[in-house]
Amino acid sequence: MSTYANEFRRSIEQPESFWAEQARRIPWFKAPTQILHYDEANHARWFADGELNICHAALDHHVELGRGDQPAILWDSPVTDSKRTLTYREMRDQVASFAGALKGLGVEKGDRVVIYMPMVPEALVAMYACARLGAVHSVVFGGFAPHELAVRIEDATPKVVVAASCGVEVNKVLPYKGIIDSAIEQSSHKPDACVIFQREQHTAELGARDHDWAALTAQAEPADCVAVKGTDPLYVLYTSGTTGKPKGVVRDTGGYAVALAYSMDVIYDVAPGEVFFSASDVGWVVGHSYIVYAPLLRGATSVVYEGKPVKTPDAGAFWRLISEYQVKSFFTAPTAFRAIKKEDPDGKLLEQYDISCMKALFLAGERLDPPTFHWLDDLLDVPVIDHWWQTESGWPIAANLHGLEPMPTKAGSATVPVPGFDVQILDREGERMGPMEQGSVVIKQPMPPGCLVGVWGDPQRFHSAYMSAYPGYYLTGDGGYVDEDGYLFIMGRTDDVINVAGHRLSTGEMEEVVGAHSAVAECAVIGIHDALKGQLPIGLVIPKDGFEGREDDLEQELIALVREKIGPIACFKQVLVVDRLPKTRSGKILRKLLRSIADGKEFGIPSTIDDPASLQDVHEAMKAREVGAAHEARQV
């Protein structure tokens, strides 16, 4: 039996002994003896009687082991032309001081703190300071509109809000103070205090409830680590794109620490002292897991990047960072590389840098389309590893386990389930499907450590949203299949499957075909209502820079390509060339918004695409960038 197969089998057949073994990776104050139990709702809980503090495990512990002078974080900010290094000892001391400042404001174990900051070292300091006190942090992406911040403040009911005076995006300074004040005014819950970290790019005017970060910290008594139970909450993270009452994913402390430490070893193959770079933001789950916590739990160094590829300063930004900081393992979203590919299709900028230090490239956050995979695979001399997970899971569900047993890659596949995740494909009736049969991707209970343990303040919603559709299983909301080799293919959200004249078709498959065209930089395929067939697919494409052909010709080529690769059954007959596609802050295409626009719900456009006049209206609305305007009005 292979190394992976043996590890996976043990994790499924003997979960308690398997995770008891992995728990030894963490320096507990009190080692757990109750490894797994089920709560009153029959949901798995891990390490209930263990006691730890994740700040101690990630910082103090490594200083005690002699890593005090090793860099903990390397901050690189091309948008402010700044760089900083914080060692483990410096990080511990700054965290202890800021924890003392929060304690002085009355923050105690179990209290919530909302953090609204850009990609600066102080964002990590604030998160660890909360963890040091046993407080529950809720990070909101810096730059979210006042309403989005307000609903999160109202739901989390924080005692304190921690923020920076501004964010910086390329050459634009975005003041935060007005956003915070407006959000608090809109929220029925009023925090006791706000702590503002003043950046030199913009100084905020402080009000009655506000405290200056530097002044408050300077007079604070450093705080010690507070012991918490393994099942005590570490943070609440609100899922992107929620409407109405937000859905706050609750993460516990012990299971999360164990899962992250395990993943840094067996998935990312990063050892203590090595450098890991995740190009994300602390406002998202990737940032929580693989910028803030996992690298430091492992004793590695984490690169914290304030900037965007292509725009800051060029399409070679990632290559520079990897070379300069000797990054061993790099992790980002496919969107970033599609943008780089658009600007530098031949990869000539890579020739300026020596990236021989990098041993693997990891991609997640959205489906890695085969054209982008093949472009990277041809360009780089390292494995290009797609892996799949969610805000709810907190760490990878499926991956190519580079540190355990590297496997051959397959375009379009996240490879195999990670040990602990009993991934299955079920049909609508809950029957298990065979190889190559598409259905709902679910995870059989017990969910492994590190996954969500509830929805903040709404246990019933946790059950109804994730556990009720298939009793005994967690519903991922994604559709996919497993091939004959056991490789998992995620084809997109289950509501992205369209029904054309009674035939269920995956828009992901069509996107693969459209995206493979040499003139296409990005694309999305959505289903739109049709009076005759129920739904018909429509393609939205952004051409590569330098495209000089006729849009009509490109449309016909793409239609012919889909007909060739999938067949006439796809009924793929319409392609619109657009300037951009609406996306979340993390780069995911907002397909639900696209469907609403195409169905006329956003602009009052008739809902069938077999009417040339209505199709033209859709096209003109998108070309006029009303797609972006509709998104920006909600989120920016």
Phi, psi and omega per residue, in radians:
M1 nan 2.405 -3.109
S2 -1.197 2.874 3.131
T3 -1.040 -0.818 3.136
Y4 -1.094 -0.843 -3.079
A5 -1.038 -0.707 3.137
N6 -1.168 -0.765 3.132
E7 -1.097 -0.784 -3.126
F8 -1.130 -0.770 -3.132
R9 -1.039 -0.794 3.134
R10 -1.066 -0.696 -3.087
S11 -1.167 -0.501 -3.119
I12 -1.573 -0.724 -3.080
E13 -1.458 -0.508 -3.119
Q14 -2.325 1.085 -3.031
P15 -1.068 -0.638 -3.090
E16 -1.170 -0.820 -3.133
S17 -1.210 -0.614 3.139
F18 -1.106 -0.858 -3.080
W19 -1.363 -0.393 2.983
A20 -1.109 -0.668 3.098
E21 -1.153 -0.750 -3.124
Q22 -1.229 -0.475 -3.130
A23 -1.117 -0.330 3.127
R24 -1.231 -0.168 3.085
R25 -1.248 -0.268 -3.021
I26 -1.871 2.389 3.074
P27 -1.422 1.546 -3.134
W28 -1.293 2.590 2.906
F29 -1.243 -0.693 3.071
K30 -2.391 1.992 -3.078
A31 -1.109 2.438 -3.120
P32 -1.270 2.504 2.995
T33 -1.978 -0.451 3.053
Q34 -1.638 1.633 -3.007
I35 -1.306 -0.833 -3.091
L36 -2.373 2.321 2.942
H37 -2.550 2.985 -3.127
Y38 -2.044 2.364 -3.124
D39 -1.368 -3.035 -3.054
E40 -1.131 -0.390 3.092
A41 -1.627 0.127 3.119
N42 1.193 0.576 3.042
H43 -1.770 2.469 -3.073
A44 -1.201 2.376 3.024
R45 -2.267 2.492 -3.000
W46 -2.070 2.446 2.954
F47 1.043 0.782 -2.997
A48 -1.080 -0.655 -3.067
D49 -1.694 0.056 3.061
G50 -1.324 2.671 3.084
E51 -2.252 2.379 -3.086
L52 -2.800 3.097 2.911
N53 -2.493 2.137 -3.020
I54 -1.182 -0.466 3.048
C55 -1.168 -0.750 3.073
H56 -1.060 -0.782 -3.095
A57 -1.129 -0.565 -3.055
A58 -1.614 -0.429 -3.055
L59 -2.137 -1.215 -3.063
D60 -0.938 -0.758 -3.094
H61 -1.039 -0.730 -3.109
H62 -1.287 -0.549 3.014
V63 -1.107 -0.748 3.110
E64 -1.093 -0.525 -3.140
L65 -1.437 -0.058 3.111
G66 1.756 0.201 3.140
R67 -1.676 0.303 -3.045
G68 -1.006 -0.578 -3.100
D69 -1.627 -0.031 3.095
Q70 -1.339 2.445 3.049
P71 -1.043 2.264 3.019
A72 -1.581 -0.825 3.082
I73 -2.306 2.526 3.042
L74 -2.040 1.919 -3.091
W75 -1.683 2.231 -3.136
D76 -2.264 2.093 -3.061
S77 -2.280 1.517 3.091
P78 -1.114 -0.416 -3.131
V79 -1.252 -0.374 3.062
T80 -2.052 0.094 -3.113
D81 0.936 0.859 -3.067
S82 -2.320 2.632 3.042
K83 -2.504 2.518 3.084
R84 -2.561 2.628 3.021
T85 -2.141 2.301 3.032
L86 -2.079 2.121 3.091
T87 -1.321 2.986 3.094
Y88 -1.053 -0.699 -3.142
R89 -1.181 -0.763 3.121
E90 -1.109 -0.712 3.125
M91 -1.115 -0.803 3.125
R92 -1.026 -0.785 -3.072
D93 -1.180 -0.709 3.116
Q94 -1.166 -0.691 3.112
V95 -1.123 -0.774 -3.129
A96 -1.080 -0.698 3.137
S97 -1.173 -0.764 -3.125
F98 -1.244 -0.573 3.044
A99 -1.068 -0.684 3.076
G100 -1.111 -0.640 3.090
A101 -1.117 -0.760 3.103
L102 -1.143 -0.688 3.119
K103 -1.074 -0.659 3.100
G104 -1.135 -0.393 3.083
L105 -1.564 0.072 3.080
G106 1.692 0.122 -3.132
V107 -1.298 2.207 -3.127
E108 -2.238 3.064 3.096
K109 -0.942 2.248 3.118
G110 1.624 -0.326 3.076
D111 -1.202 2.686 3.086
R112 -1.754 2.564 3.056
V113 -2.310 2.123 3.060
V114 -1.547 2.299 -3.115
I115 -2.035 2.187 -3.053
Y116 -2.269 1.528 -2.975
M117 -2.486 2.713 3.033
P118 -1.418 -2.954 -3.095
M119 -1.461 1.312 3.086
V120 -2.152 2.730 -3.123
P121 -0.976 -0.544 -3.113
E122 -1.124 -0.406 3.055
A123 -1.114 -0.755 3.106
L124 -1.193 -0.680 3.108
V125 -1.036 -0.769 -3.126
A126 -1.118 -0.740 -3.141
M127 -1.109 -0.810 3.134
Y128 -1.173 -0.572 3.112
A129 -1.114 -0.719 3.065
C130 -1.061 -0.832 -3.139
A131 -1.066 -0.619 -3.130
R132 -1.088 -0.608 -3.135
L133 -1.538 -0.129 -3.032
G134 1.397 0.209 3.072
A135 -1.396 2.803 -3.083
V136 -1.816 2.025 3.127
H137 -1.611 2.621 3.037
S138 -2.319 1.835 -3.091
V139 -1.539 2.257 3.088
V140 -1.983 2.318 -3.092
F141 -0.934 2.162 -3.127
G142 -1.097 2.108 -3.099
G143 1.991 -0.204 3.039
F144 -1.004 2.563 -3.113
A145 -1.125 2.781 -3.122
P146 -0.930 -0.716 -3.122
H147 -1.091 -0.756 -3.129
E148 -1.111 -0.680 3.092
L149 -1.214 -0.684 -3.101
A150 -1.071 -0.776 -3.099
V151 -1.174 -0.498 3.100
R152 -1.330 -0.663 3.053
I153 -1.100 -0.736 -3.123
E154 -1.137 -0.647 -3.101
D155 -1.358 -0.724 -3.076
A156 -1.451 -0.348 -3.102
T157 0.810 1.077 -3.091
P158 -1.275 2.619 3.005
K159 -1.354 -0.583 -3.097
V160 -2.404 2.550 2.951
V161 -1.930 2.275 3.091
V162 -1.955 2.269 -3.064
A163 -2.587 2.880 2.971
A164 -1.712 2.856 3.127
S165 -1.246 -0.425 -3.115
C166 -2.894 2.866 2.913
G167 -1.974 2.845 3.121
V168 -2.269 2.130 3.115
E169 -2.129 1.902 -3.082
V170 1.001 -1.897 -3.133
N171 -1.895 0.292 -3.056
K172 -2.005 2.257 3.062
V173 -1.683 2.234 -3.121
L174 -1.972 1.769 3.108
P175 -1.105 2.409 -3.093
Y176 -1.722 -0.446 -2.951
K177 -1.049 -0.746 3.125
G178 -1.104 -0.636 3.104
I179 -1.115 -0.777 -3.115
I180 -1.128 -0.814 -3.126
D181 -1.071 -0.742 3.131
S182 -1.138 -0.704 -3.141
A183 -1.110 -0.765 3.138
I184 -1.145 -0.645 3.107
E185 -1.107 -0.666 -3.120
Q186 -1.311 -0.460 -3.063
S187 -1.465 2.457 3.062
S188 -1.278 -0.388 3.065
H189 -1.582 2.304 3.122
K190 -2.001 2.027 3.092
P191 -1.129 2.719 -3.138
D192 -1.202 -0.579 -3.031
A193 -2.718 2.787 2.987
C194 -2.181 2.389 3.064
V195 -1.948 2.156 -3.059
I196 -1.967 2.115 3.012
F197 -1.516 1.980 -3.083
Q198 -1.423 2.160 3.053
R199 -1.748 2.598 -3.066
E200 -1.194 -0.333 3.135
Q201 -1.265 -0.367 3.108
H202 -2.849 2.261 3.101
T203 -1.805 2.164 -3.118
A204 -1.495 2.509 3.040
E205 -1.469 2.142 -3.021
L206 -1.545 2.519 3.128
G207 -1.843 -2.877 -3.022
A208 -1.134 -0.640 -3.086
R209 -1.591 -0.022 -2.989
D210 -1.628 2.588 3.092
H211 -2.279 2.456 3.073
D212 -1.369 2.242 -3.095
W213 -0.925 -0.929 -3.033
A214 -1.103 -0.786 -3.111
A215 -1.162 -0.714 -3.116
L216 -1.158 -0.730 -3.106
T217 -1.227 -0.626 -3.083
A218 -1.074 -0.548 -3.100
Q219 -1.761 0.099 -3.086
A220 -1.522 2.606 3.015
E221 -1.515 2.160 -3.124
P222 -0.934 2.428 -3.091
A223 -1.734 2.534 3.060
D224 -1.471 2.923 3.105
C225 -1.310 2.364 3.112
V226 -1.691 2.269 3.119
A227 -1.250 2.337 3.076
V228 -2.216 2.773 3.074
K229 -1.281 2.726 3.110
G230 -1.022 -0.518 -3.103
T231 -1.648 -0.011 3.092
D232 -1.190 2.520 -3.102
P233 -1.220 2.471 3.049
L234 -1.716 -0.771 -3.131
Y235 -2.706 2.860 2.970
V236 -2.068 2.211 3.140
L237 -2.209 2.117 -3.076
Y238 -1.453 2.312 -3.093
T239 -1.224 2.515 -3.100
S240 -1.266 2.574 3.043
G241 1.396 0.133 3.129
T242 -1.273 2.631 3.091
T243 -2.127 2.764 -3.095
G244 1.182 -2.418 3.121
K245 -1.193 2.165 -3.074
P246 -1.174 2.747 -3.114
K247 -1.875 1.826 -3.088
G248 -1.616 1.907 3.107
V249 -1.273 2.214 -3.137
V250 -1.728 2.243 3.114
R251 -1.977 2.326 3.085
D252 -1.474 3.101 -3.000
T253 -1.642 -0.942 -3.022
G254 -1.169 -0.857 -3.139
G255 -1.084 -0.683 3.126
Y256 -1.106 -0.811 -3.137
A257 -1.059 -0.766 -3.128
V258 -1.130 -0.810 -3.111
A259 -1.093 -0.744 -3.124
L260 -1.162 -0.746 3.117
A261 -1.087 -0.729 3.102
Y262 -1.093 -0.774 -3.071
S263 -1.160 -0.638 -3.141
M264 -1.082 -0.513 3.127
D265 -1.436 -1.064 -2.930
V266 -1.436 -0.458 -3.140
I267 -1.658 -0.952 -2.993
Y268 -1.621 -0.176 3.052
D269 0.982 0.786 3.140
V270 -1.917 2.219 -3.120
A271 -1.793 2.848 3.059
P272 -0.934 2.389 3.135
G273 1.583 -0.243 3.133
E274 -1.550 2.926 -3.010
V275 -1.893 2.272 3.125
F276 -2.099 2.397 -3.115
F277 -2.267 2.034 3.016
S278 -1.994 2.034 -3.098
A279 -1.531 1.316 3.119
S280 -2.355 -2.703 -3.132
D281 -2.381 2.584 -3.120
V282 -1.162 -0.227 3.097
G283 -1.307 -0.217 -3.120
W284 -1.947 2.933 -3.090
V285 -1.134 -0.602 3.108
V286 -1.063 -0.726 3.117
G287 -1.133 -0.776 3.087
H288 -0.969 -0.905 -2.993
S289 -1.336 -0.806 -2.905
Y290 -2.081 0.176 2.847
I291 -1.932 -0.798 -2.976
V292 -1.532 -0.986 -2.903
Y293 -1.708 -0.927 -2.972
A294 -1.063 -0.857 -3.113
P295 -1.012 -0.690 -3.094
L296 -1.356 -0.542 2.997
L297 -1.053 -0.571 -3.122
R298 -1.435 -0.208 -3.068
G299 1.422 0.352 3.129
A300 -1.677 -3.068 3.100
T301 -1.955 2.340 -3.080
S302 -1.914 2.251 3.052
V303 -1.497 2.214 3.119
V304 -1.955 2.010 -2.958
Y305 -2.008 2.098 3.054
E306 -1.796 1.656 -3.107
G307 2.925 3.103 3.135
K308 -2.272 2.507 3.076
P309 -1.090 2.678 3.122
V310 1.372 -0.970 -3.029
K311 -1.441 -0.416 -3.022
T312 -2.358 1.649 -0.148
P313 -1.681 -0.238 -3.081
D314 -2.758 -3.134 -3.107
A315 -1.265 -0.058 3.087
G316 -1.731 0.205 -3.058
A317 -1.021 -0.797 -3.124
F318 -1.106 -0.729 -3.123
W319 -1.102 -0.679 3.111
R320 -1.084 -0.822 -3.104
L321 -1.086 -0.758 -3.141
I322 -1.079 -0.767 -3.126
S323 -1.207 -0.820 -3.050
E324 -1.142 -0.684 -3.054
Y325 -1.789 0.105 3.094
Q326 0.948 0.929 -3.114
V327 -1.249 2.252 3.094
K328 -1.511 -0.714 -3.053
S329 -2.308 2.238 -3.062
F330 -2.118 2.435 -3.030
F331 -2.394 2.177 3.064
T332 -2.674 -3.049 -3.134
A333 -1.700 2.616 3.113
P334 -0.983 -0.557 3.129
T335 -0.944 -0.714 -3.116
A336 -1.047 -0.743 -3.108
F337 -1.350 -0.447 3.023
R338 -1.164 -0.636 3.082
A339 -1.167 -0.719 3.102
I340 -1.133 -0.748 3.127
K341 -1.057 -0.638 3.132
K342 -1.129 -0.693 -3.112
E343 -1.433 -0.582 -3.042
D344 -2.364 1.194 -3.001
P345 -1.062 -0.462 -3.127
D346 -1.661 0.005 3.104
G347 1.144 0.530 -3.082
K348 -1.196 -0.504 -3.127
L349 -1.155 -0.447 3.116
L350 -1.086 -0.500 -3.099
E351 -1.118 -0.291 -3.119
Q352 -1.423 -0.189 -2.989
Y353 -2.247 2.588 3.030
D354 -1.699 1.866 -3.140
I355 -1.953 0.508 -3.126
S356 -1.126 -0.274 3.094
C357 -1.184 -0.488 -3.080
M358 -1.323 2.260 -3.106
K359 -1.872 -0.270 3.126
A360 -2.829 2.546 3.041
L361 -1.987 2.200 -3.140
F362 -1.959 2.411 3.133
L363 -2.263 2.427 3.119
A364 -2.862 -3.132 3.140
G365 1.789 -0.409 3.089
E366 -2.840 2.949 -3.112
R367 -1.193 2.277 3.082
L368 -1.398 1.862 -3.118
D369 -1.220 2.489 -3.097
P370 -0.949 -0.685 3.117
P371 -1.039 -0.724 3.109
T372 -1.188 -0.699 3.088
F373 -1.025 -0.842 -3.091
H374 -1.172 -0.629 3.104
W375 -1.069 -0.797 3.133
L376 -1.212 -0.699 -3.130
D377 -1.100 -0.647 3.098
D378 -1.291 -0.554 -3.045
L379 -1.390 -0.623 -2.982
L380 -1.891 2.728 3.111
D381 -1.769 0.354 -3.131
V382 -2.181 2.818 3.098
P383 -1.078 2.370 3.041
V384 -1.784 1.897 -2.929
I385 -1.952 1.971 3.002
D386 -1.458 2.446 3.008
H387 -2.547 2.779 -2.947
W388 -2.250 2.305 3.032
W389 -2.831 -3.058 -3.006
Q390 -2.471 2.877 2.989
T391 -0.922 -0.722 -3.086
E392 -1.168 -0.623 -3.092
S393 -1.364 -0.590 3.092
G394 1.427 -0.309 3.103
W395 -2.775 2.951 -2.954
P396 -1.062 2.357 3.040
I397 -1.537 -0.690 3.118
A398 -2.361 2.443 -3.087
A399 -2.871 2.925 2.933
N400 -1.638 1.885 -2.951
L401 -1.358 1.529 -2.984
H402 -1.124 -0.519 -3.121
G403 -1.603 -0.078 -3.126
L404 -1.946 -1.001 3.126
E405 -2.754 1.597 3.128
P406 -0.998 2.441 -3.108
M407 -2.140 2.774 3.043
P408 -1.038 2.493 3.136
T409 -1.569 2.686 3.047
K410 -2.285 2.232 3.128
A411 -1.017 2.291 3.112
G412 1.568 -0.068 -3.091
S413 -2.009 2.472 3.012
A414 -1.496 0.220 3.130
T415 1.281 -2.012 -2.950
V416 -2.177 2.781 3.087
P417 -1.051 2.432 3.083
V418 -1.278 2.502 3.085
P419 -0.874 2.329 -3.090
G420 1.845 -0.434 -3.109
F421 -1.813 1.822 3.108
D422 -1.482 1.432 -3.054
V423 -1.425 2.284 3.103
Q424 -2.356 2.772 3.092
I425 -1.949 2.101 -3.102
L426 -2.078 2.619 3.021
D427 -1.499 -3.057 -3.054
R428 -1.128 -0.446 -3.134
E429 -1.555 -0.012 3.129
G430 1.543 0.193 3.095
E431 -1.477 2.453 -3.130
R432 -1.257 2.374 -3.081
M433 -1.730 2.750 -3.096
G434 -1.552 -3.134 3.123
P435 -0.978 2.415 3.072
M436 1.266 0.102 3.099
E437 -1.728 2.172 -3.090
Q438 -1.430 2.485 3.094
G439 -2.899 -2.838 3.121
S440 -1.411 2.318 3.089
V441 -1.508 2.122 -3.115
V442 -2.272 2.878 3.100
I443 -2.190 2.162 -3.115
K444 -1.276 2.437 3.064
Q445 -1.156 2.558 0.074
P446 -1.457 2.454 2.950
M447 -1.121 2.492 -3.117
P448 -1.250 2.998 3.076
P449 -0.999 2.665 3.059
G450 1.680 -0.264 -3.121
C451 -1.438 2.921 3.126
L452 -0.999 2.570 3.117
V453 -2.037 0.070 3.105
G454 2.917 3.067 2.986
V455 -1.893 2.236 -2.999
W456 -0.964 2.138 3.065
G457 1.235 0.167 -3.053
D458 -2.619 1.258 -3.104
P459 -1.074 -0.537 3.140
Q460 -1.171 -0.635 3.124
R461 -1.163 -0.617 3.068
F462 -1.011 -0.820 -3.118
H463 -1.186 -0.812 -3.056
S464 -1.203 -0.596 -3.089
A465 -1.361 -0.553 -2.960
Y466 -2.149 -0.454 -2.938
M467 -2.018 -0.230 -2.990
S468 -1.514 -0.455 -3.048
A469 -1.094 -0.754 3.124
Y470 -2.275 1.679 -3.106
P471 -0.917 2.271 -3.106
G472 1.595 -0.039 -3.118
Y473 -2.298 2.612 2.983
Y474 -1.597 2.243 -3.130
L475 -1.558 2.029 -3.122
T476 -1.340 -0.430 -3.062
G477 1.463 0.036 3.110
D478 -1.889 2.634 3.043
G479 -1.864 2.687 3.133
G480 3.103 -2.886 -3.139
Y481 -2.701 2.909 3.055
V482 -2.028 2.331 -3.130
D483 -1.512 -3.058 -3.056
E484 -1.140 -0.376 -3.134
D485 -1.619 0.045 -3.129
G486 1.500 0.142 3.110
Y487 -1.366 2.393 -3.125
L488 -1.651 2.294 3.092
F489 -2.048 2.057 3.087
I490 -1.661 2.101 -3.046
M491 -1.772 0.087 3.116
G492 2.049 3.041 3.125
R493 -1.016 2.580 -3.101
T494 -1.108 -0.444 3.102
D495 -1.450 0.069 3.032
D496 -1.607 -0.076 3.037
V497 -1.391 2.231 -3.109
I498 -1.897 2.706 -3.103
N499 -1.973 1.898 -3.115
V500 -1.916 1.892 3.137
A501 0.891 0.752 3.109
G502 1.504 -0.072 3.137
H503 -1.777 2.196 3.107
R504 -1.482 2.097 -3.068
L505 -2.169 2.477 3.125
S506 -1.560 2.160 3.061
T507 -1.171 -0.435 3.093
G508 -1.079 -0.662 3.113
E509 -1.143 -0.701 3.116
M510 -1.173 -0.656 3.101
E511 -1.095 -0.615 3.078
E512 -1.029 -0.784 -3.092
V513 -1.197 -0.845 -3.113
V514 -1.098 -0.771 -3.104
G515 -1.163 -0.323 3.141
A516 -1.369 -0.221 3.135
H517 -1.149 2.404 -3.031
S518 -1.123 -0.328 -3.103
A519 -1.680 -0.058 -3.017
V520 -1.746 2.195 3.082
A521 -1.576 -0.833 3.118
E522 -2.482 2.713 3.131
C523 -2.729 2.799 2.983
A524 -2.509 2.519 3.049
V525 -2.110 2.219 -3.133
I526 -2.218 2.801 3.060
G527 -1.693 2.451 3.137
I528 -2.251 2.589 -3.063
H529 -1.088 2.416 3.058
D530 -2.372 2.272 -3.050
A531 -1.097 -0.533 -3.073
L532 -1.542 -0.865 -2.996
K533 -1.781 0.000 -3.105
G534 1.580 -1.093 3.067
Q535 -2.478 2.655 2.984
L536 -2.345 2.545 3.119
P537 -1.414 2.581 3.030
I538 -2.342 2.363 -3.112
G539 -1.725 2.379 3.052
L540 -2.059 2.148 -3.026
V541 -2.278 2.543 2.967
I542 -1.942 2.055 3.134
P543 -1.259 2.779 3.059
K544 -1.213 2.702 3.045
D545 -1.007 2.441 3.139
G546 1.564 -0.018 3.102
F547 -1.143 2.160 -3.058
E548 -2.094 0.096 -3.120
G549 -1.380 3.075 3.094
R550 -1.468 2.413 -3.134
E551 -1.072 -0.638 3.129
D552 -1.105 -0.689 3.125
D553 -1.165 -0.714 3.110
L554 -1.086 -0.732 3.130
E555 -1.030 -0.803 -3.122
Q556 -1.149 -0.642 3.113
E557 -1.137 -0.713 -3.126
L558 -1.217 -0.679 3.079
I559 -1.064 -0.764 3.133
A560 -1.140 -0.643 -3.124
L561 -1.158 -0.771 3.108
V562 -1.137 -0.696 3.111
R563 -1.078 -0.660 -3.129
E564 -1.243 -0.767 -3.019
K565 -1.445 -0.616 -3.086
I566 -1.913 -0.662 3.089
G567 2.023 2.900 3.134
P568 -1.029 -0.395 -3.120
I569 -1.042 -0.421 -3.131
A570 -1.191 -0.431 -3.113
C571 0.921 0.688 -3.132
F572 -1.524 1.822 -2.979
K573 -2.294 0.016 -3.093
Q574 -2.365 2.319 3.068
V575 -2.338 2.294 3.061
L576 -1.982 2.275 3.037
V577 -1.568 2.134 -3.053
V578 -2.171 2.849 -3.140
D579 -1.376 -0.600 -3.119
R580 -2.808 2.961 3.115
L581 -2.152 2.469 -3.135
P582 -1.230 2.380 -3.078
K583 -2.392 2.773 2.948
T584 -1.275 2.989 3.114
R585 -1.075 -0.468 -3.139
S586 -1.539 0.043 3.012
G587 1.703 0.101 3.116
K588 -1.434 2.375 3.125
I589 -1.234 2.308 -3.118
L590 -1.475 1.420 -3.077
R591 -1.176 -0.574 3.113
K592 -1.114 -0.723 3.096
L593 -1.140 -0.703 3.108
L594 -1.064 -0.733 3.137
R595 -1.127 -0.667 3.123
S596 -1.122 -0.720 3.117
I597 -1.145 -0.826 -3.100
A598 -1.139 -0.523 3.098
D599 -1.439 -0.001 3.091
G600 1.503 0.053 -3.074
K601 -1.251 -0.427 3.141
E602 -1.531 -0.570 -2.990
F603 -2.177 0.152 -3.136
G604 1.212 0.519 -3.123
I605 -1.555 2.446 3.054
P606 -0.934 2.637 -2.862
S607 -1.706 0.138 3.122
T608 -1.992 2.457 -3.091
I609 -1.625 0.019 3.074
D610 -1.469 0.000 3.034
D611 -1.703 1.913 -3.083
P612 -0.976 -0.596 -3.125
A613 -1.155 -0.770 -3.128
S614 -1.205 -0.621 3.091
L615 -1.068 -0.720 3.130
Q616 -1.121 -0.654 3.111
D617 -1.093 -0.746 3.097
V618 -1.048 -0.830 -3.110
H619 -1.043 -0.818 -3.091
E620 -1.173 -0.611 3.106
A621 -1.094 -0.723 -3.136
M622 -1.266 -0.716 3.137
K623 -1.103 -0.549 3.130
A624 -1.411 0.088 3.085
R625 1.169 0.406 3.044
E626 -1.201 -0.363 3.030
V627 -1.030 -0.904 3.127
G628 -1.115 -0.691 -3.122
A629 -1.089 -0.730 3.136
A630 -1.078 -0.698 3.131
H631 -1.223 -0.788 -3.064
E632 -1.164 -0.585 3.126
A633 -1.086 -0.486 -3.117
R634 -1.527 -0.716 -2.926
Q635 -1.923 -0.413 -3.052
V636 -1.950 nan nan
